[in-house]
Amino acid sequence: MTHPTLELAIAKLATWQTAQAELSLIETALGEAMVEYAQTLGEPPRQQIIEAERKREQVRRLFDEATEALDALSIARTGHTNFGTLG
């Protein structure tokens, strides 16, 4: 069994943060596409909607993984944790 490390927790948080930034860009583009859709009543931006939802799911999963890494590190160091209540 590997012991939890600060480096692993930091890496997982960085991965989550990167995905969160990507999601922000995707949602901005989706918002613009929805405005265009509302103005033209053409085809809705289905692919962008799907992409945004998939990215949201990925961000939630990465957040869970990051908090689990923080939990494991906290438990290893102190015997207790508070990180699991963040999600």
C-alpha positions as a LaTeX table, in Angstrom:
\begin{tabular}{lrrr}
\hline
Residue & $x$ (\AA) & $y$ (\AA) & $z$ (\AA) \\
\hline
Met1 & 0.00 & 0.00 & 0.00 \\
Thr2 & 1.31 & 3.44 & $-0.86$ \\
His3 & 1.26 & 6.13 & 1.76 \\
Pro4 & $-0.58$ & 9.33 & 0.97 \\
Thr5 & 1.71 & 12.21 & 0.16 \\
Leu6 & 1.36 & 15.93 & $-0.03$ \\
Glu7 & 2.68 & 15.82 & $-3.60$ \\
Leu8 & $-0.11$ & 13.46 & $-4.67$ \\
Ala9 & $-2.76$ & 15.66 & $-3.07$ \\
Ile10 & $-1.27$ & 18.76 & $-4.71$ \\
Ala11 & $-1.17$ & 17.01 & $-8.10$ \\
Lys12 & $-4.81$ & 15.96 & $-7.80$ \\
Leu13 & $-5.83$ & 19.48 & $-6.80$ \\
Ala14 & $-3.91$ & 20.91 & $-9.75$ \\
Thr15 & $-5.61$ & 18.47 & $-12.13$ \\
Trp16 & $-9.01$ & 19.46 & $-10.75$ \\
Gln17 & $-8.12$ & 23.16 & $-11.01$ \\
Thr18 & $-7.09$ & 22.76 & $-14.66$ \\
Ala19 & $-10.31$ & 20.91 & $-15.49$ \\
Gln20 & $-12.30$ & 23.61 & $-13.68$ \\
Ala21 & $-10.64$ & 26.29 & $-15.83$ \\
Glu22 & $-11.38$ & 24.28 & $-18.99$ \\
Leu23 & $-15.01$ & 23.94 & $-17.89$ \\
Ser24 & $-15.23$ & 27.70 & $-17.46$ \\
Leu25 & $-14.10$ & 28.23 & $-21.05$ \\
Ile26 & $-16.51$ & 25.58 & $-22.34$ \\
Glu27 & $-19.42$ & 27.12 & $-20.43$ \\
Thr28 & $-18.57$ & 30.60 & $-21.73$ \\
Ala29 & $-18.61$ & 29.31 & $-25.31$ \\
Leu30 & $-21.85$ & 27.44 & $-24.61$ \\
Gly31 & $-23.43$ & 30.60 & $-23.21$ \\
Glu32 & $-22.50$ & 32.47 & $-26.38$ \\
Ala33 & $-23.88$ & 29.65 & $-28.53$ \\
Met34 & $-27.13$ & 29.66 & $-26.55$ \\
Val35 & $-27.51$ & 33.41 & $-27.09$ \\
Glu36 & $-27.03$ & 32.89 & $-30.83$ \\
Tyr37 & $-29.54$ & 30.03 & $-30.74$ \\
Ala38 & $-32.08$ & 32.21 & $-28.95$ \\
Gln39 & $-31.63$ & 34.98 & $-31.50$ \\
Thr40 & $-31.89$ & 32.78 & $-34.58$ \\
Leu41 & $-34.01$ & 29.89 & $-33.31$ \\
Gly42 & $-31.83$ & 27.64 & $-35.42$ \\
Glu43 & $-30.33$ & 24.40 & $-34.21$ \\
Pro44 & $-29.45$ & 24.24 & $-30.52$ \\
Pro45 & $-25.75$ & 23.69 & $-29.77$ \\
Arg46 & $-26.25$ & 20.03 & $-28.83$ \\
Gln47 & $-22.59$ & 19.03 & $-29.06$ \\
Gln48 & $-21.55$ & 21.93 & $-26.86$ \\
Ile49 & $-24.23$ & 21.03 & $-24.33$ \\
Ile50 & $-22.98$ & 17.43 & $-24.26$ \\
Glu51 & $-19.35$ & 18.55 & $-24.01$ \\
Ala52 & $-20.16$ & 20.87 & $-21.11$ \\
Glu53 & $-22.04$ & 18.16 & $-19.22$ \\
Arg54 & $-19.21$ & 15.66 & $-19.72$ \\
Lys55 & $-16.70$ & 18.23 & $-18.46$ \\
Arg56 & $-18.91$ & 18.97 & $-15.43$ \\
Glu57 & $-18.95$ & 15.26 & $-14.61$ \\
Gln58 & $-15.17$ & 15.09 & $-15.00$ \\
Val59 & $-14.71$ & 18.12 & $-12.73$ \\
Arg60 & $-16.94$ & 16.55 & $-10.06$ \\
Arg61 & $-14.98$ & 13.29 & $-10.26$ \\
Leu62 & $-11.63$ & 15.07 & $-10.06$ \\
Phe63 & $-12.86$ & 17.10 & $-7.08$ \\
Asp64 & $-13.87$ & 13.89 & $-5.32$ \\
Glu65 & $-10.45$ & 12.36 & $-6.07$ \\
Ala66 & $-8.68$ & 15.46 & $-4.76$ \\
Thr67 & $-10.67$ & 15.53 & $-1.53$ \\
Glu68 & $-10.07$ & 11.80 & $-1.06$ \\
Ala69 & $-6.32$ & 12.42 & $-1.41$ \\
Leu70 & $-6.54$ & 15.24 & 1.12 \\
Asp71 & $-8.59$ & 13.01 & 3.44 \\
Ala72 & $-6.01$ & 10.23 & 3.22 \\
Leu73 & $-3.17$ & 12.66 & 3.89 \\
Ser74 & $-4.99$ & 14.23 & 6.82 \\
Ile75 & $-5.84$ & 10.85 & 8.34 \\
Ala76 & $-2.24$ & 9.67 & 7.92 \\
Arg77 & $-0.90$ & 12.79 & 9.62 \\
Thr78 & $-3.51$ & 13.55 & 12.28 \\
Gly79 & $-5.83$ & 10.56 & 12.54 \\
His80 & $-8.87$ & 12.57 & 11.47 \\
Thr81 & $-10.14$ & 14.64 & 8.57 \\
Asn82 & $-12.52$ & 17.41 & 7.65 \\
Phe83 & $-12.00$ & 17.43 & 3.89 \\
Gly84 & $-14.67$ & 14.83 & 3.08 \\
Thr85 & $-17.41$ & 17.26 & 4.02 \\
Leu86 & $-16.46$ & 19.72 & 1.26 \\
Gly87 & $-18.16$ & 17.90 & $-1.63$ \\
\hline
\end{tabular}
